[in-house]
């Protein structure tokens, strides 16, 4: 997907981003699911 846009990225760069931002994303999603019962049933994350 990045290469289609002309962005060169190594797999380790993407891995590091996931390791860095994954816990924060998890924390925010868990908070939102607790406060909003309407969207608590299912979640989908897109890579965009």
Secondary structure by P-SEA (a helix, b strand, c coil): ccccccccccaaaaaaaaaacaaaaaaaaaaaaaaccccccccccccc
